[in-house]
């Protein structure tokens, strides 16, 4: 029971980290699209 809960929580943490990276990438692309020169480095 405890092991399953730990696996479940670690999976949620990994998914949220991946989602954060994807969101940051999309924000950079959107900034570069709406504000040329600002998001592109």
Secondary structure as the mmCIF struct_conf table of DSSP 4:
data_model
#
loop_
_struct_conf.conf_type_id
_struct_conf.id
_struct_conf.beg_label_comp_id
_struct_conf.beg_label_asym_id
_struct_conf.beg_label_seq_id
_struct_conf.end_label_comp_id
_struct_conf.end_label_asym_id
_struct_conf.end_label_seq_id
HELX_RH_AL_P HELX_RH_AL_P1 UNK A 2 UNK A 34
BEND BEND1 UNK A 35 UNK A 35
TURN_TY1_P TURN_TY1_P1 UNK A 36 UNK A 38
BEND BEND2 UNK A 39 UNK A 39
#
